[in-house]
Amino acid sequence: MRRTDWFSEAGYGMFVHWTTHTMPEKGEQKDYFDAVDDFDIDTFVTQVASSGAKFLFFTATHADMKVPFPLPELDEIVPNHTARRDLIGELADKLEPYGIRLMLYFNGEGSSTANPEWQIATGFKDNPKRHAEFCYHIASAISKKYGNKIHGWWIDCCYEPPICAGRGTRYDYKRYAEALRSGNPDAIVAFNFRGVEPWGSEWGRGISDYQAGEENELKFLPEHRFSGEGDTQWFALCWMDDYWVHEKVGTPTPVYENQVVLDYVKAIKSKGGVFAYNVAPYQEGHISELTYAQLKWLKENGIDK
């Protein structure tokens, strides 16, 4: 038995970048925490359930180290970085009846130049190992908060030198993984070591459960189920409408024809691999009609079979 058995069997799911930078469909961009309060969770969950997705990755924190849920442990380090509403808890509860497993995207950098408080408080630039300790602490706090409601993690910005000045060297990945699994020992974990570079890192051997698999076009295919970096579960993630985040005015529009997506995902699943369709919802919380139409077509044509 492997932690990723259910993941390989699922084969297909959705990845969502909904962040402090996300723009609305209409009107002015809201303050992030006001947007969390107003997030239309019922419409969003209905759309996800109609897509055929067996799992959903949702953004816990992206650029600004602000989270869409209450978290006292983060408030103690940087005030005013947590939401009033527990959007993650609500998502987990509403997805559960559909059999859709919730996982989280997490980035401990807090890299936005408009929001330096986290980096200063944790010593991001001056004391990398101290910063790493804060990341383990917050990751553990989130994991323990939600326990078995969170089935996995995708951790960004763990890049090797020379990408991003070797930020990944600050982390002890065994400790990081232990922190992420502190609330659910069965949670699957991936560290994004190489971004969109060719996959081949050995850093995750024995620690990651699946490869991060970030790609910018539909071109990679697995040799077999465990041909991911470090002999992990093979996984690919690609942006499919807007470039990861809907941060510009306009309508998110599918990049690929329906049949191209269906054929690609079926080829991945035939080898035991897994694919995640990255969608960029509006700040209001719903997916664009054009993208949603593709997702429904994929479901109707058996992408989840």
N, C-alpha and C positions, 0 to 999 in steps of 0.2 A: 504493500500500500504506500502510495506517495501522496503528499499534500496536494499535488496538482492533478490527481486523477479526475476530480470533478471538473477542473478547468479544461483539460483536454477533451473530455466528453462534451462539455458545453460548446467549445469550438468557435463561438461567435458572440460578441457583445459590443458594448458601447463605452466610449471614453469621452468625458465631458470636461472641457476647460471653461468653467464659469468663475470669473475672477473679479478683482477690483477694477480691472480694465474693461470689462464687458460693457458694451453699449446696448441701449434699448432699441426696440423696433420703432417706437414712437416717443416723441418728447425729449426732454433733457435727461442726461445721465444722472441717476440718483447717487447719493452717498451709499457706499457699499452696505453698511448695516441697515439702512432703510430698505435697500433692495432685498436683503435677506428677509426682512420682515414681510415684504410684499411678494416674495417669490411664489409663483402660481404652481404649487406642488402637485395639485390634482391634474392639471393639464399636462404637466411635464411627465408625471408617472404614467398617465394614459398613453402618451406618445412613445415612451420607452417600451411599455408593455406591448404596444402595437408593432414594434419594430422587429420582434423575434429575438432580441438580445437576451442572453442567458445571464449576463452579468453587467454591472455598471460601475465604472470608475468615476468618482466625483471629486472635485477639487476641494481638499481640506485647506491648503494654503498654497499660494502661487508666488507672486512677486513681492507682496507687501507684508507677508507674515500676519495677515488678518484672517481669522477663521469664522466660518458661518455657524458657530455654536458657542455656548458659554464654556469657558475653560479657565478656572481660577489660577492654575499653574502658569498660564501665559500672562494673565493680568498682573501677577506678582513681578514679572520681569519687565513687561512693557504695558502700561495701562492703555485702555481704549483700543484694544486689538481683537476683542471678542464680541460676538453677536449676542443679542438678547434671546433670539429664537434659536432653538436647536434644530436647524435644518437637516443636519446629518441624521439625527435620531429619527426625525419624521420620515425621511427618505427610506431608511432601513425598514421601518415599520410598514410603510405603504408598498414597498417593493416585495416584501416577504410573501404576501398572498399569491403573487404571480410567479414565485419561485425564482426571482431575479436576485442574485447575490450582489451586495454592495461592497465595493472596495474604494480605497482612497488614494488620490494623488497627494504627495507631500513634498515640499521643497523648503528646506531649512535655511536657505540663504537670506531671504528677505532682501532681494537684490535691487528693488526699485529705488532709484535715487530720490524719489519724492517721499520715501518712508525709511529713513536711515536709523530709526530708533532701535530696532531689533539688532542690527549689525553693531551699533555702538555698545548696546547693553551687554551683548554676548562676546565681544572681542573678535568679531568676524575677520577683520583685517589684521589686527595686532596679535591675536592669540588664537590661532586656528584650533588647537586642541581644546581650549576652553569653550569655544563656540560649538565644537562637536558635542561636548558634554551637555550643553543646553538643548541641542537637537535630540539627543537620546532621552533627555528628561521630558521634553514636550511630546515626543513620539510615544513614550511610555504612558504619559498621562492620557493621551487620546485613546490609545489602545485599551487601557483599563476602564476608561469612561464607557466605551461601547462594547467591550468584550466580544461575544460571539456574533454580534450584529455586523462586524466588519470582517470580511472574509479574505482580505488581501490588501497589499500596499504596492505602490509604484513610486519610488524615491528618485527625484530628479537631481541633477547637478552633482554627480559623483565622478566627474570626468577625469580621465588620466592626463598626465602631462603629454603634450604641451597645450591641450585643449583647455581653455578657461584657466590658464595659469596653474593647472594641476590641483584644482580645488578638492578633488577626491582624495588626495593624500592625507587630508586632515582626519578622516574617519577610520574608526576601527569597525569594520563591517560586521564582524561577529557580534560585537556589543550592540551595534545599531539594530541588527536583525532580532536580537533578544529583546530589545526595548519594544520593537514593533509587534512582537508576538506576546508581550507580557500579559495582554488581556485575552488573547486567543492563540494558544500554541499551534493551532492548525492553520492560522492565517498564512497565505502565500506571499512571498516578498520578492521584489526585483529592484535592483539598483541600476539607474541609468548611467552606465560607465562611459559610453562612447557617443551619446547623442545620435546624430545621423551618420556617423562614420561607419566604415565596414565593421561588422560584428565579429569579434574574435577575442574579447578580453578574457583573461584568466582570473581576474580579481574576485569574481563571484563564485568560484569553484567551491562547492561544499557549503555555501552560505545562501546565495540566491536560489529560489525555487524555479524561476523562469527568467528568460532574458527580457530586458526592457524593450528591445525591438523597435525603437523609434525609427521611422522611415519617412521620406518625403515624396515617395511615389510607390505605386504598386508593382514592385519588381522582385522582392525576395520571396523564396519558397523554401520550405524545410526539406532536408534530406530524409529526416525521420523525426519522431516526436521529441527525442532528446538531443537534437542537433543545435540547440540554442547555445549561446556563449557559455563556456564553463560546463558543457554537457548538461544544460538545464532544459526544461520544457521550452519548446520553440514557441515564440509569440511575436506577433507584429502589430504595430500601432501606426496608423497613418491619418493625417488630417484629410477630411473628405469634403468639407465645404469651405469655410473661412480658414485662414492659416492659423490653426490651433484655437485662437480666441476671436470672438466677434468684437473687435476693438475699433472698427471703422464704420461709418454710416453706410448703410446699404443692406441688401438682402443676402444672407448666406445661401450659396448656390452649389449644388453638387459638382465636383470636379470631373467625375467619371460617369460614363454611361452605365445604366443599370446592369446590363448583361456583363460588362467588364468586371464590375464589382462582384457579381454573383459567381462568375467563373473563377475569379481569383480566390475568393473565400472558400469555395468548394475544393479547389486544388490544395489549399492549406489544410483544410479539415481532413482530406483524404490521407494525409501523412501524419495525422495526429497533432497537427499544429493548431494554434489559436490566433484569431484576428480580432482586433478592436477597431471599430469605426469611430473616429474622433469627430464629434459634432460640436458646433459652437453656438449654443442657444443665445437668445436675446437676454438682456438683463431682467426682463419680466419673468423669465423662466420657461418660455416655450421655444420649440424648435421652429425654424422657418418653414413655411408651407412647401417650398420647393424641396428642401432636404427631407422633410417628413414624407412627402410623396414618394421619394426614392426608398426610404426606409420601409414604408408599407409595401411597396412593390417587391422588395427583397423578401419580406416575410411571406407574401402571397405566393412567391415563386420558390419557397422552400429553403431559404438560407439557413434556417434554424433546424433543418432536418439532418 
